[in-house]
C-alpha cells in the first residue's frame, strides 16, 4: 500500500504547489517515521516532508473457506428496496419468511427481534414497567428518526434471512400506497393479506401472557382473540382518493420551514409528511390502527381538510395586548425612559436566514427609530447568550395552537410585540432584502402556496409598538396595521409621533444632519 502526499503553501496570495512524495506503508504493528524529499517543482525550493505512521493490526482468525468469503462479499453490498406489489412471488415469500423468523423468541416471551424493534416504535403492551417506546411522533425529528428505525429493521431482516439459509441480500420493501393506491390489481399487498390478513392469528409467543390483566393485557388479548384485521382494498382506495393524500405529499414538499414539513408538532399545519402517515396508520386496520387505545376512528369521521386561506384585507400585524385594543384608540405611551439606551438581543432565528445579514438589518431598523429625529433613544445589541439581560428580545415562535388573532398560519398576522419582546411568526417564510429572494417570493411560488414576507418592514413596525406607539390610520406610515414590502423607512408621521411620545424637541432641520435611514432597497 502507498500513500501520496502533496504539499502546498498557504499564504495571503495564491497557494503554490511545493511538490509531492509517495510513502510505502508496511502493514506491520509499530510506529515508523519516514522523511522523503518532495518532487522538485520548477521555481520552487527543494524541501522534504516527514510522515509518521502508527499501525495496530488486530489478531485475525484463520481465513474463512472460499464459499463463506463469497457470501460475505455478496451480503456486504447495497440492496435495492422495491415496491412490495412489484416484487416477484419468490421475493415476497422470502420477505414474509424473514419477518416471521424475526418474530421467533430467543429466550422466553417477548425476546424476539421483532418485539425489540416494535417496542422502539411503541408496542401496545408497553406500560410504565416496560417502557420500550422511543418513537418520535409529533416532533421535528419524525422523518430522521424513522429513517434510522427502518435501517435497523432492515438489518435485522437480513440477519433473519441468513438464519433461514439465504445470503442475507434482501431489502426492506416499501408500500407506495399514496402515489399509487392500486398497483398490479392490489391496494393492500397480497403477500401481507396472505400471511398477516384478516383472521390470521398473531403468534402467541410474541407476547408475554404472564403480565397482569388490564391496560396492556387488554390489547394483548385483543390481538390473540381477533388476530390481524387488514383494511378492505376498495374502502382504503376510496378513502385515500377522497382525502387527497397524494396531493398532501406534494403540499409537504412545498413547505419551506422544515419543522412544519416534517411533523405536526407545534403547528396548525396539516400538510406535513406526518399527516398522511398517520392517516394510513388509521386506515390500515388493526393492529396498525390505534393498537394502544381502545377508541377507534371510523372512516366516516375522516373529513377533507381545507387548505389555508388568507384573511380578509391581507396580511396584517397583530395588536399588542399591552398597548392596544382594536375596538378603541389608545394614546401613544412611552415604555422606556426618554433619552436612555435600550438593549436588545436576537435569539435563534430560522436556519435559512443568514445570521450576519439578519443582525445587520435588525441594527438598521433600530437605527431608524434612534436619535433626535425620532425617539431620541439609543439601541445596543447584546449577544444572544445574554438575552436574559436585554430589555428587548427578538425571537420566532408558532402560536397557532393558542391562536388569539395573533399567529394564525401563513399569510395571517405576522408578528406581535410588547414592552419586552418582538416575536415573529415562524409559520411564515421570512426574507432579507439583501439575500435576493425577490424572484422566488414573487414569481416562482407554486399555485396556492403561502406567500413570503420581508423582515425589515415588519420589524420596523413592531419596534414602534415596543416604543409605545399604536397603529396609524395613514396607510403610507410604518405604523399602519397592514404589511407592505416597500415600507423600509419611517414616514414623517412615524417620526413625529415618536418625538411627541418621548418629549423630543422638533429638530432644527437647518443645523441637523439626520442619521441615515436603513440601507434597504424598496
HUCORZI-V397056 format. One record per residue. RES is the residue in three letters. D_LAST is the distance of its C-alpha to the last C-alpha in Angstrom with 2 decimals. Layout:
RES D_LAST
RES D_LAST
This chain:
UNK 62.18
UNK 60.18
UNK 56.95
UNK 55.16
UNK 53.02
UNK 50.68
UNK 49.72
UNK 46.70
UNK 45.75
UNK 42.52
UNK 41.11
UNK 38.01
UNK 38.62
UNK 39.33
UNK 41.63
UNK 45.08
UNK 47.83
UNK 51.00
UNK 53.12
UNK 54.28
UNK 57.40
UNK 58.89
UNK 60.73
UNK 63.33
UNK 63.01
UNK 66.31
UNK 66.25
UNK 68.64
UNK 68.15
UNK 67.45
UNK 65.20
UNK 65.19
UNK 63.59
UNK 63.39
UNK 62.36
UNK 61.87
UNK 60.84
UNK 57.53
UNK 57.88
UNK 57.51
UNK 54.34
UNK 54.81
UNK 53.59
UNK 53.39
UNK 55.68
UNK 58.39
UNK 57.50
UNK 58.64
UNK 57.03
UNK 58.70
UNK 58.30
UNK 59.78
UNK 60.34
UNK 61.67
UNK 63.25
UNK 64.33
UNK 65.83
UNK 66.92
UNK 70.40
UNK 70.39
UNK 72.89
UNK 74.99
UNK 73.23
UNK 72.80
UNK 74.73
UNK 73.11
UNK 72.52
UNK 70.57
UNK 68.46
UNK 67.55
UNK 66.53
UNK 64.35
UNK 62.59
UNK 61.91
UNK 60.58
UNK 58.39
UNK 56.15
UNK 53.22
UNK 53.97
UNK 52.27
UNK 51.16
UNK 52.03
UNK 51.40
UNK 54.55
UNK 55.43
UNK 55.32
UNK 57.72
UNK 61.32
UNK 63.97
UNK 65.22
UNK 61.81
UNK 61.33
UNK 64.78
UNK 64.19
UNK 61.01
UNK 62.75
UNK 65.69
UNK 63.48
UNK 61.79
UNK 65.24
UNK 66.36
UNK 63.45
UNK 64.79
UNK 68.18
UNK 68.90
UNK 69.94
UNK 71.45
UNK 71.84
UNK 69.69
UNK 65.93
UNK 66.21
UNK 64.91
UNK 61.88
UNK 60.40
UNK 60.80
UNK 59.17
UNK 56.04
UNK 56.00
UNK 56.24
UNK 53.01
UNK 51.30
UNK 53.21
UNK 56.79
UNK 58.09
UNK 60.81
UNK 58.55
UNK 59.25
UNK 59.03
UNK 61.99
UNK 60.57
UNK 56.84
UNK 55.99
UNK 52.61
UNK 49.56
UNK 47.47
UNK 43.70
UNK 42.77
UNK 39.85
UNK 38.31
UNK 35.46
UNK 38.25
UNK 39.83
UNK 39.25
UNK 40.09
UNK 43.17
UNK 44.55
UNK 44.14
UNK 46.35
UNK 48.68
UNK 49.24
UNK 50.00
UNK 52.60
UNK 54.11
UNK 54.28
UNK 56.04
UNK 58.62
UNK 59.02
UNK 59.90
UNK 62.37
UNK 64.00
UNK 64.25
UNK 66.05
UNK 68.35
UNK 69.39
UNK 70.49
UNK 67.48
UNK 65.32
UNK 62.29
UNK 60.04
UNK 58.47
UNK 54.87
UNK 53.50
UNK 52.86
UNK 49.91
UNK 49.82
UNK 46.97
UNK 47.64
UNK 44.06
UNK 43.26
UNK 46.84
UNK 48.65
UNK 51.82
UNK 53.05
UNK 56.58
UNK 57.66
UNK 56.61
UNK 54.00
UNK 55.49
UNK 56.98
UNK 60.69
UNK 61.57
UNK 60.01
UNK 62.06
UNK 65.17
UNK 65.04
UNK 62.92
UNK 63.17
UNK 64.41
UNK 67.51
UNK 67.42
UNK 68.62
UNK 66.52
UNK 68.61
UNK 70.23
UNK 70.40
UNK 66.61
UNK 66.71
UNK 68.77
UNK 71.33
UNK 72.41
UNK 69.41
UNK 70.18
UNK 69.44
UNK 66.45
UNK 62.74
UNK 62.41
UNK 65.97
UNK 65.19
UNK 62.61
UNK 65.05
UNK 67.75
UNK 65.48
UNK 64.70
UNK 68.43
UNK 69.47
UNK 66.84
UNK 65.81
UNK 62.69
UNK 61.22
UNK 58.87
UNK 56.81
UNK 58.08
UNK 56.39
UNK 55.85
UNK 54.44
UNK 52.10
UNK 50.77
UNK 50.32
UNK 48.37
UNK 46.08
UNK 45.22
UNK 44.85
UNK 42.56
UNK 40.30
UNK 40.63
UNK 39.70
UNK 36.40
UNK 35.76
UNK 36.08
UNK 33.35
UNK 31.17
UNK 31.72
UNK 30.64
UNK 27.20
UNK 26.57
UNK 24.33
UNK 25.54
UNK 28.96
UNK 30.68
UNK 29.97
UNK 31.09
UNK 34.11
UNK 35.75
UNK 36.06
UNK 36.14
UNK 33.82
UNK 31.83
UNK 32.39
UNK 31.47
UNK 34.43
UNK 33.03
UNK 34.03
UNK 36.74
UNK 39.08
UNK 39.20
UNK 41.07
UNK 43.08
UNK 44.31
UNK 45.12
UNK 47.21
UNK 49.08
UNK 49.88
UNK 50.91
UNK 53.02
UNK 55.94
UNK 58.02
UNK 57.77
UNK 54.15
UNK 53.51
UNK 53.22
UNK 56.31
UNK 55.76
UNK 55.84
UNK 58.36
UNK 55.83
UNK 54.93
UNK 52.02
UNK 53.43
UNK 51.48
UNK 51.63
UNK 49.35
UNK 46.50
UNK 43.92
UNK 40.97
UNK 37.74
UNK 35.00
UNK 31.51
UNK 28.73
UNK 27.11
UNK 24.00
UNK 24.91
UNK 24.99
UNK 21.95
UNK 19.57
UNK 18.46
UNK 18.96
UNK 19.56
UNK 23.20
UNK 25.00
UNK 26.72
UNK 30.49
UNK 30.86
UNK 28.82
UNK 28.75
UNK 30.76
UNK 29.11
UNK 32.29
UNK 32.20
UNK 30.25
UNK 30.41
UNK 29.96
UNK 27.57
UNK 29.74
UNK 29.03
UNK 29.68
UNK 30.01
UNK 32.33
UNK 30.75
UNK 30.06
UNK 30.46
UNK 28.71
UNK 27.37
UNK 27.68
UNK 25.59
UNK 25.92
UNK 23.89
UNK 26.34
UNK 26.48
UNK 23.33
UNK 23.30
UNK 24.64
UNK 21.98
UNK 19.46
UNK 19.93
UNK 21.46
UNK 20.56
UNK 16.83
UNK 17.00
UNK 18.90
UNK 16.57
UNK 13.54
UNK 16.13
UNK 17.41
UNK 14.16
UNK 13.81
UNK 17.46
UNK 17.19
UNK 14.93
UNK 17.92
UNK 20.57
UNK 22.69
UNK 24.22
UNK 21.09
UNK 20.62
UNK 23.18
UNK 25.25
UNK 25.35
UNK 24.88
UNK 23.88
UNK 25.63
UNK 25.12
UNK 28.37
UNK 29.09
UNK 28.97
UNK 32.77
UNK 32.95
UNK 30.96
UNK 34.13
UNK 34.07
UNK 30.49
UNK 29.95
UNK 26.78
UNK 26.36
UNK 23.30
UNK 24.35
UNK 24.27
UNK 26.95
UNK 27.96
UNK 29.77
UNK 30.51
UNK 34.20
UNK 34.17
UNK 31.79
UNK 31.72
UNK 28.77
UNK 26.56
UNK 26.01
UNK 27.12
UNK 25.88
UNK 22.84
UNK 20.62
UNK 22.39
UNK 21.83
UNK 19.42
UNK 20.75
UNK 23.29
UNK 24.00
UNK 27.05
UNK 28.29
UNK 28.69
UNK 26.29
UNK 22.95
UNK 23.54
UNK 21.09
UNK 22.57
UNK 23.61
UNK 24.23
UNK 20.55
UNK 18.80
UNK 16.15
UNK 13.34
UNK 11.95
UNK 8.63
UNK 11.09
UNK 13.66
UNK 12.60
UNK 13.58
UNK 11.34
UNK 14.53
UNK 16.69
UNK 14.68
UNK 14.38
UNK 17.53
UNK 20.06
UNK 20.77
UNK 24.47
UNK 25.57
UNK 25.73
UNK 23.83
UNK 21.74
UNK 17.94
UNK 15.72
UNK 13.32
UNK 10.72
UNK 12.64
UNK 10.49
UNK 9.98
UNK 13.65
UNK 14.91
UNK 13.69
UNK 15.51
UNK 18.52
UNK 18.98
UNK 19.39
UNK 22.10
UNK 23.84
UNK 24.07
UNK 25.86
UNK 23.45
UNK 23.87
UNK 21.68
UNK 20.54
UNK 21.54
UNK 18.71
UNK 16.06
UNK 13.21
UNK 14.12
UNK 13.13
UNK 16.83
UNK 16.98
UNK 18.64
UNK 16.42
UNK 13.42
UNK 10.08
UNK 7.43
UNK 4.55
UNK 7.08
UNK 6.50
UNK 8.84
UNK 12.26
UNK 13.47
UNK 16.84
UNK 18.67
UNK 17.53
UNK 18.79
UNK 21.88
UNK 22.90
UNK 22.62
UNK 24.78
UNK 27.21
UNK 27.65
UNK 28.33
UNK 30.35
UNK 28.23
UNK 29.34
UNK 27.13
UNK 25.98
UNK 27.65
UNK 24.80
UNK 27.32
UNK 28.25
UNK 25.20
UNK 22.51
UNK 19.67
UNK 18.28
UNK 14.99
UNK 11.92
UNK 10.46
UNK 9.34
UNK 6.38
UNK 3.77
UNK 0.00
